[in-house]
Amino acid sequence: MIGIDLGTTNSLVAVFENGHPRVLANELGEELTPSVVAAAEDGRILVGRAAKDRLIVDPGSGMACFKRDMGTAARYRFGGKDWNPVTCSAMILAEMKRIAEMQLGSAVTEAVITVPAYFHDQQRQATVEAAKIAGLKVERIINEPTAAALAYGYRNPEQETQVLVFDLGGGTFDVTLLEIFDGVVEVKSSAGESRLGGEDYTDALCAWLEKKHAWSPERSQAGNWRQRVEVAKRMLAVHELTRVSVNGSLVDVTRDDFKDATASITARLRPVVTRCMRDAGIAASDLNDVLLVGGASRMSAVHEFIHDQLKRIATAKLDPDRVVALGAAVQAGLCANDAAVGDIVLTDVCPHTLGIEMAKEGGSGRPESGFFAPIIDRNTTVPVSRSRVFNTMHPQQDIVEVEVFQGEARMTKDNQKIGQVAVNGLRHVPGQKHPGEIDIRFSYDMNGILEVEVTVLSSGQKKRLVIEQRPGSLSKREIEEAIARMQPLKLHPRDLLPNRARLERANRVYAELVGHARDHLDSLTNQFEAALESQDPHLIKPSAAVLDSFLRSYFEHEGERQPGSADA
């Protein structure tokens, strides 16, 4: 089993063997393979370094940066054939497979493949489809920053630390906050943008130079011109000044010039970092390290941004270009139950909010549809199970079409639809309990399996929909086993014995108290009940602790010892 970092600019393949991950090189001794596909003059299809060189000479002969189009209907035409992002990605994955088989001397059929943390379901499915075309079964899709943290945690298993993984690649940007302790790599939150990366910095510098020198390259020169600017960008990562040939003249470009030219791109990093930190509830002062991932993270403008935003100096303890591939190999070792990684535990989060479409009563009194009703919030630790109760809009409505979406927008038209299931038998009957009510439960696990269970409360009728992040990668039996493992999660927190006991104790004490003390207990109980309804352990635990503290004080005052409370 191999680990593949399928990148926007470059791709790498790695393997976990003899207790360590290592990146595999091609015949040229190069570990980074350009993610480029092109057609030679004789019509032969080129992949990697040869394709990149061909594209510089003839920009219309192939395609690069197609990873940004994954999950879309984008189409390309070169070499006399029609291409799309999936078929282009399949060529790169097939090249990774070929390199691995050449180096390992045996057939390779299984892989762990990394994707940006903020890739939505369709983009992940497109990646799995590309792997299938390349002859690879995807054992696991893992988020790029999580893979980087896994490589980091593997090398420092005993270190207790909170790390911000700052992953700026050629075309995507992800930030993930993790806690590493006792061999556990726990993802706290992730945020990102799937169309922001080093390529945008190159484009911005190109535009700045063209505007400053009132020049625009001919189409035949475009490939060479962009390559010169790309080289200049990389030179500025290590030097204060470099020179670029613009319209036949050498011109100086400084780091300050680059910072000014790309200021609007750097500004797009800020809200992503802020959202990740806010979702995790962690301040910059709480961080122990900022781990740089992705070749674009080497830019001085990025280092300055991190220092200004987080008041820290970012580190590159592992090679930013290779750390994701190394982490993918560690994950492959985990999947293969390699003894060398047996003590590592990885927890992850749901990268996007999951919910359904619902209707609300509008200002005219008529229902307006298209609103997003979240059920599992983004950055909730998985596996997880959450439920909400919904009502039909009219007493005679018999059927509900439950449409499942992922995303963060208020309206479903701006989110991604990932499935739907129809439920009937909802028409009101006189004397019926729970008329027109349905309980919708989402259960989500580490394999990317989302189980949607819809229960008609009046009859107990259930409908179930299973949505796979990687369709076809798991057998029917494996899916059933995964769903069975999620069964214990489906018990609502209010029905757990410790919480029921806690509420009973509170009710008993309430009856004994009067005045301000009674009002205070009522307020604490209401807060705890609201936390239970949220089904969020991060809200339930502190609320339970406050209520327990009050109850403990009462029992101690009355001379009655309260049993130790269990965790909510």
C-alpha positions in Angstrom: 0.0 0.0 0.0 1.4 3.4 -1.0 0.7 6.9 0.1 0.2 9.6 -2.6 0.2 13.3 -2.3 -1.8 14.4 -5.4 -0.8 18.0 -5.6 -1.8 21.0 -7.7 1.7 21.7 -8.8 3.6 18.5 -7.9 2.7 15.0 -6.8 4.7 12.5 -4.7 4.5 8.9 -3.8 5.8 7.3 -0.5 5.8 4.0 1.2 6.0 2.9 4.8 8.6 0.1 5.3 11.1 -1.0 7.9 9.3 1.2 10.4 9.7 4.5 8.5 8.0 6.4 5.7 10.1 7.4 2.7 9.4 9.2 -0.6 10.1 7.3 -3.8 12.0 8.9 -6.7 11.6 8.4 -10.4 14.3 7.4 -12.9 15.6 10.9 -12.9 16.2 10.8 -9.2 13.4 13.3 -8.7 10.8 12.9 -5.9 8.6 15.7 -7.0 6.6 14.9 -10.2 5.0 18.0 -11.8 1.2 17.5 -12.0 1.1 18.2 -15.7 -0.3 16.2 -18.7 0.6 17.3 -22.2 0.8 15.9 -25.8 4.1 15.8 -27.6 4.4 16.9 -31.3 4.0 13.3 -32.4 0.8 12.9 -30.3 2.3 10.8 -27.5 0.9 11.7 -24.1 3.5 13.1 -21.7 3.2 13.1 -17.9 5.3 14.9 -15.2 8.6 16.7 -16.0 8.4 16.2 -19.8 4.8 17.5 -19.8 5.8 20.6 -17.9 8.6 21.4 -20.3 6.4 20.8 -23.2 3.7 23.1 -21.8 6.3 25.9 -21.4 7.1 25.7 -25.1 3.5 25.3 -26.2 0.9 26.4 -23.6 -1.9 24.8 -25.6 -0.4 21.4 -25.7 -1.6 20.2 -22.3 -3.0 21.1 -18.9 -1.7 21.9 -15.4 -3.5 22.9 -12.2 -6.5 20.6 -13.1 -6.7 19.7 -9.4 -8.6 22.9 -8.8 -11.3 21.8 -11.2 -11.9 18.4 -9.5 -15.6 17.8 -8.8 -16.6 20.2 -11.7 -17.7 19.7 -15.3 -14.5 21.4 -16.6 -13.3 20.1 -20.0 -10.0 20.5 -21.8 -8.9 19.7 -25.4 -5.3 18.8 -26.3 -3.6 16.1 -28.2 -6.7 15.6 -30.4 -8.6 14.3 -27.3 -11.1 15.6 -24.8 -9.9 15.6 -21.2 -11.4 16.4 -17.8 -10.0 16.9 -14.3 -10.6 13.2 -13.4 -8.8 11.8 -16.5 -5.9 14.2 -16.1 -5.6 13.3 -12.4 -5.8 9.6 -13.3 -2.7 10.0 -15.5 -0.7 11.5 -12.6 -1.9 8.7 -10.2 -1.0 6.1 -12.8 2.5 7.7 -12.9 2.7 7.5 -9.1 1.7 3.8 -9.3 4.4 3.2 -12.0 7.2 4.8 -10.0 6.2 2.8 -6.9 6.2 -0.5 -8.7 9.5 0.3 -10.3 11.1 1.1 -7.0 9.4 -1.7 -5.0 9.7 -4.4 -7.6 6.1 -5.5 -7.1 2.6 -4.7 -8.2 0.8 -1.9 -6.3 -3.0 -1.9 -6.1 -3.9 0.0 -2.9 -3.3 3.6 -1.9 -3.9 6.3 0.7 -4.5 9.5 -1.2 -4.4 13.0 0.3 -6.8 15.8 -0.5 -7.2 19.4 0.8 -9.2 19.4 4.1 -11.8 21.7 2.5 -12.4 19.5 -0.6 -16.2 18.8 -0.6 -17.8 15.4 -1.3 -17.9 15.7 -5.1 -14.2 16.6 -5.2 -13.3 13.6 -3.0 -15.4 11.3 -5.1 -13.7 12.6 -8.2 -10.3 11.8 -6.7 -11.5 8.2 -5.9 -12.8 7.9 -9.5 -9.4 9.0 -10.9 -7.6 6.4 -8.7 -9.9 3.7 -10.0 -9.1 4.6 -13.6 -5.4 4.5 -12.6 -5.9 0.9 -11.3 -5.7 1.8 -7.6 -8.2 1.0 -4.8 -8.4 3.9 -2.4 -8.0 2.5 1.1 -8.3 5.9 2.7 -8.8 9.5 1.8 -6.9 11.7 4.3 -6.8 15.5 4.6 -3.4 17.0 3.6 -2.8 18.9 6.9 -3.9 15.8 8.9 -1.3 13.8 6.9 1.3 16.4 7.7 0.5 16.2 11.4 0.6 12.4 11.3 4.1 12.6 10.0 5.0 15.2 12.6 3.3 13.2 15.4 5.0 9.9 14.3 8.4 11.5 14.8 7.4 13.1 18.1 5.0 10.6 19.6 5.6 11.5 23.3 5.5 15.3 22.8 2.5 17.1 24.2 1.8 20.0 21.9 -0.8 22.1 20.1 0.2 22.6 16.5 -1.3 24.8 13.8 -0.6 23.2 10.4 -0.3 25.9 7.8 -0.7 24.2 4.4 -0.2 26.5 1.4 0.3 24.5 -1.7 0.3 25.4 -5.4 -3.5 25.7 -5.6 -5.1 25.1 -2.3 -4.9 26.5 1.3 -5.7 24.6 4.5 -5.2 25.3 8.1 -5.7 22.6 10.7 -5.3 22.8 14.5 -4.2 19.7 16.2 -3.3 18.4 19.7 -0.6 15.7 19.9 -0.2 13.8 23.2 0.8 10.2 24.1 0.8 9.0 20.5 -2.7 10.6 19.8 -3.0 13.0 16.9 -6.3 14.8 17.6 -7.7 17.2 15.0 -9.5 20.1 16.7 -10.6 22.1 13.6 -9.9 22.7 10.0 -10.6 25.5 7.6 -9.5 26.3 4.1 -10.0 27.5 0.5 -9.7 25.2 -2.4 -8.8 27.9 -4.9 -5.9 29.7 -3.2 -2.3 28.9 -3.5 1.2 29.6 -4.9 -0.1 29.7 -8.4 -2.2 32.7 -7.5 0.9 34.5 -6.2 2.7 33.8 -9.5 -0.3 35.2 -11.4 -0.4 38.3 -9.2 3.3 39.0 -9.7 2.9 38.5 -13.5 0.1 41.0 -13.5 2.0 43.5 -11.4 5.1 43.4 -13.6 3.1 43.6 -16.8 1.2 46.7 -15.5 4.3 48.4 -14.1 6.2 48.0 -17.4 3.2 48.4 -19.7 3.8 45.1 -21.5 1.9 42.0 -22.3 3.5 38.8 -23.6 2.5 37.2 -26.9 0.5 34.0 -26.6 3.6 32.0 -27.8 5.7 33.7 -25.1 3.2 33.2 -22.2 4.6 29.8 -21.0 8.2 31.1 -20.9 7.2 34.4 -19.3 5.2 32.7 -16.5 8.1 30.3 -15.9 10.5 33.2 -15.5 8.2 34.8 -12.9 7.8 31.5 -11.1 11.6 31.2 -10.8 11.8 34.8 -9.5 9.1 34.1 -6.9 11.1 31.1 -5.6 14.4 33.2 -5.6 12.7 35.8 -3.4 12.0 33.1 -0.8 15.8 33.0 -0.1 17.0 36.4 -1.4 16.0 40.0 -0.8 16.3 40.8 -4.6 16.2 39.1 -7.9 16.0 40.0 -11.6 13.4 39.2 -14.2 13.6 39.6 -18.0 10.6 41.8 -19.0 10.3 42.4 -22.7 14.0 41.8 -23.2 15.2 44.0 -20.3 16.4 42.8 -16.9 14.4 44.5 -14.1 14.9 44.3 -10.3 12.2 42.8 -8.1 12.5 43.1 -4.3 10.7 41.3 -1.5 8.8 44.5 -0.8 7.7 44.6 -4.5 6.5 41.0 -4.2 4.7 41.8 -1.0 2.9 44.7 -2.6 2.1 42.8 -5.7 0.5 39.9 -3.8 -1.1 41.8 -0.9 -4.6 41.0 -2.0 -3.7 37.3 -2.1 -2.1 37.3 1.3 -5.2 39.1 2.7 -7.3 36.0 1.8 -5.2 33.9 4.2 -6.4 35.8 7.3 -10.1 34.8 7.5 -9.2 31.1 7.0 -6.8 31.2 9.9 -9.2 33.2 12.1 -12.1 30.7 11.4 -9.9 27.7 12.3 -8.7 29.2 15.5 -12.2 30.3 16.5 -13.8 26.9 15.8 -11.2 25.2 18.0 -11.6 27.9 20.8 -7.8 28.3 20.9 -5.8 31.6 21.1 -2.6 32.1 19.2 -0.8 32.3 22.6 -1.8 28.7 23.2 0.0 27.3 20.2 3.3 25.5 20.7 4.2 25.3 17.0 3.2 26.4 13.5 4.1 23.7 11.0 4.7 24.8 7.4 3.4 22.5 4.7 3.4 23.1 0.9 6.0 24.7 -1.3 4.3 28.0 -1.3 4.7 28.3 2.5 8.4 29.1 1.9 7.5 32.6 0.7 8.8 35.5 2.9 5.4 37.2 2.6 3.8 34.1 4.2 6.3 34.1 7.0 5.6 37.7 7.7 1.9 37.1 7.7 2.2 34.2 10.2 4.4 36.4 12.5 2.0 39.3 12.3 -1.2 37.2 12.7 0.0 34.6 15.2 3.0 36.3 16.8 5.1 33.2 16.2 7.9 32.2 13.9 6.8 29.3 11.7 9.0 26.2 11.5 9.7 23.7 8.7 10.9 20.8 10.9 9.9 18.5 8.0 10.3 19.3 4.3 7.1 21.3 3.4 7.1 19.7 -0.1 7.4 16.1 1.3 5.7 16.0 4.7 2.2 15.3 3.3 3.4 12.3 1.3 5.3 11.0 4.3 2.1 11.4 6.4 0.1 9.5 3.7 2.7 6.7 4.0 2.3 6.6 7.8 -1.5 6.4 7.3 -0.9 3.5 4.9 1.1 1.8 7.7 -1.8 2.3 10.0 -4.3 0.9 7.5 -2.0 -2.1 7.1 -1.7 -2.6 10.9 2.1 -2.1 10.8 3.5 -2.8 14.2 5.7 0.3 14.0 2.7 2.6 14.1 0.6 0.5 16.4 0.6 3.0 19.2 -0.5 6.0 17.1 -4.2 7.0 17.3 -5.6 9.5 14.8 -8.9 11.4 15.3 -10.4 13.7 12.7 -13.2 16.1 12.3 -16.1 16.6 9.9 -14.7 19.3 7.5 -18.1 20.7 6.4 -21.4 21.2 8.1 -24.0 18.6 7.2 -27.7 19.2 7.1 -30.9 19.2 5.1 -33.0 21.7 3.2 -36.0 23.1 5.0 -38.8 25.6 4.5 -39.6 28.6 6.7 -42.7 30.7 7.0 -42.0 33.9 5.1 -43.1 37.5 5.7 -46.2 36.9 3.6 -47.2 34.0 5.8 -46.4 31.5 3.0 -43.6 28.9 3.3 -40.3 29.7 1.6 -38.0 26.8 0.8 -34.3 26.6 0.2 -33.0 27.2 3.8 -30.1 25.1 5.2 -30.8 23.3 8.5 -27.5 22.1 10.0 -27.4 18.8 11.9 -23.7 18.1 12.3 -21.6 21.3 12.5 -18.2 21.5 10.8 -15.2 20.5 12.9 -17.2 18.1 15.0 -15.0 15.2 16.1 -15.9 12.0 14.3 -17.4 9.5 14.7 -20.5 11.4 15.7 -24.3 11.1 15.7 -26.7 14.1 15.9 -30.5 14.4 15.4 -33.2 17.1 14.9 -37.0 16.9 14.8 -38.8 18.6 11.9 -42.5 19.1 11.1 -44.5 19.0 7.8 -45.7 22.4 6.6 -49.4 21.4 6.2 -51.6 18.8 8.1 -52.5 17.1 4.8 -48.9 16.8 3.6 -48.1 13.1 3.4 -44.6 13.0 1.8 -41.4 14.7 2.7 -38.3 14.6 0.4 -35.3 14.9 2.7 -32.5 16.5 0.7 -29.0 16.3 2.2 -26.4 19.1 1.8 -22.9 20.0 3.0 -21.6 23.5 3.3 -21.7 26.6 5.3 -24.1 28.9 3.5 -27.6 29.9 4.8 -29.3 28.9 1.6 -28.9 25.4 0.1 -28.4 26.7 -3.4 -25.0 27.8 -2.2 -24.1 24.4 -0.7 -23.4 21.0 -2.2 -26.2 18.5 -2.4 -25.0 15.0 -1.6 -28.2 12.8 -1.4 -31.9 12.6 -0.8 -34.4 10.2 0.6 -38.3 10.2 0.5 -40.5 9.5 3.5 -44.3 9.1 3.4 -47.2 8.4 5.8 -47.1 11.8 7.4 -50.7 13.0 6.9 -52.3 14.0 10.2 -54.8 11.6 11.8 -57.1 12.8 14.6 -55.8 11.8 18.0 -52.4 11.0 16.6 -49.3 11.5 18.7 -46.5 13.6 17.1 -48.5 14.5 14.0 -46.4 15.3 11.0 -43.1 15.0 13.0 -40.0 13.3 11.7 -36.7 12.8 13.5 -33.7 13.1 11.2 -30.5 11.6 12.5 -27.0 12.0 10.9 -24.2 9.5 11.9 -20.8 10.2 10.4 -17.6 8.1 10.8 -13.8 8.2 10.0 -14.4 6.4 6.7 -16.5 9.2 5.4 -19.7 7.2 5.7 -22.8 9.3 6.4 -25.9 7.4 7.5 -29.1 9.4 7.3 -31.9 7.9 9.4 -35.4 9.4 9.1 -38.0 8.2 11.7 -41.7 9.1 11.4 -42.5 9.7 15.1 -46.2 8.9 14.8 -45.7 5.4 13.4 -42.0 4.5 14.1 -41.5 3.9 10.3 -37.8 4.4 9.4 -36.0 5.2 6.1 -32.3 5.0 5.8 -29.8 6.5 3.3 -26.1 5.7 3.3 -23.8 8.2 1.6 -20.2 7.1 1.0 -17.3 9.6 0.6 -15.6 6.9 -1.5 -18.4 5.1 -3.4 -17.5 1.4 -4.0 -14.4 1.4 -1.9 -16.1 -0.5 0.9 -18.1 -3.7 0.6 -21.7 -4.0 1.7 -20.5 -6.0 4.8 -17.9 -3.3 5.7 -20.5 -0.6 5.4 -22.9 -2.5 7.7 -20.0 -3.0 10.2 -19.3 0.7 10.1 -22.9 1.5 10.8 -23.1 -1.0 13.6 -20.1 0.7 15.2 -22.0 4.0 15.1 -25.1 2.5 16.9 -23.8 3.5 20.5 -23.5 7.1 19.3 -27.2 7.3 18.5 -28.3 7.5 22.1 -29.3 11.1 22.8 -27.1 12.6 25.6 -30.3 13.4 27.7 -31.0 9.6 27.7 -27.6 8.6 29.1 -27.8 7.3 32.6 -25.4 9.8 34.2 -27.3 12.8 32.7 -30.7 11.4 33.7 -29.4 10.9 37.2 -28.0 14.4 37.3 -31.4 15.9 36.3 -33.2 13.8 38.9 -30.9 15.0 41.6 -31.4 18.6 40.5 -35.2 18.1 40.6 -35.0 16.7 44.1 -32.9 19.6 45.4 -35.1 22.2 43.6 -38.1 20.9 45.7 -36.1 21.5 48.9 -34.9 25.1 48.1 -36.6 28.5 48.1 -35.8 32.0 47.0 -32.6 32.9 45.3 -31.0 29.5 45.7 -34.0 27.9 43.9 -33.8 30.4 41.1 -30.1 29.8 40.7 -30.5 26.0 40.5 -33.3 26.5 38.0 -31.0 28.6 35.8 -28.2 26.0 36.0 -30.6 23.2 35.2 -31.9 25.1 32.2 -28.4 25.7 30.9 -27.6 22.0 31.3 -30.8 20.9 29.5 -30.0 23.3 26.7 -26.4 21.9 26.4 -28.0 18.4 26.2 -30.2 19.4 23.4 -27.2 20.8 21.5 -25.7 17.2 21.7 -22.3 18.9 21.8 -19.9 17.4 24.4 -17.9 20.6 24.5 -21.0 22.3 25.9 -22.4 19.4 28.0 -19.2 18.7 30.0 -18.7 22.2 31.5 -22.4 22.8 32.1 -22.6 19.4 33.9 -19.6 20.4 36.0 -21.2 23.6 37.1 -24.4 21.9 38.0 -22.6 19.1 39.9 -20.6 21.7 41.9 -23.9 23.3 43.0 -25.4 20.0 43.9 -22.3 18.8 45.7 -22.3 22.0 47.9 -26.0 21.4 48.8 -25.4 17.7 49.8 -22.3 18.6 51.8 -24.2 21.3 53.6 -27.0 18.9 54.4 -24.5 16.2 55.5 -25.3 13.9 52.7 -22.4 12.8 50.6 -23.0 12.9 46.8 -21.6 10.1 44.7 -18.9 11.1 42.2 -20.4 12.2 38.9 -19.6 10.4 35.7 -18.6 12.3 32.6 -21.5 13.4 30.4 
